[in-house]
Amino acid sequence: MKMNYFVLGTNNMPAAVQFYDALFEKTEFIQTFATERMTYWQNDAMAFAVAIPFDKKEATNGNGTMLGFGVDSVEEVIRLHQKAIDLGGRCEGEPNARAAIFLCLCKRFR
């Protein structure tokens, strides 16, 4: 099993789209679908989206919510981490090896 899609809630769709468009700029994710309440980016393996919640209540942080994007190099992890910080993301732990075979980057967008 592999990740098929991941959706994050947002209270500010324009800001979220601007953030993820810039973050995914030099990756294989491309914006493929957008409505007033949801925007999707996709690559060959999965879809990522930001959405205004279906119940129309305020989007809140999921306690312990994490997602992982597979990348090809340590340099790409470092580049994406710095790009997220430059775009206003907050570091909640420097990227580092989580196991011998992969690296992890965790961010939270408000």
Secondary structure, DSSP 8 states (H G I E B T S, - for coil): ----EEEEE-S-HHHHHHHHHHHTTTSS-EEEEE-SSEEEEE-SS-EEEEE--TT-S-----TT-------S-HHHHHHHHHHHHHTT---SS--EEEETTEEE------
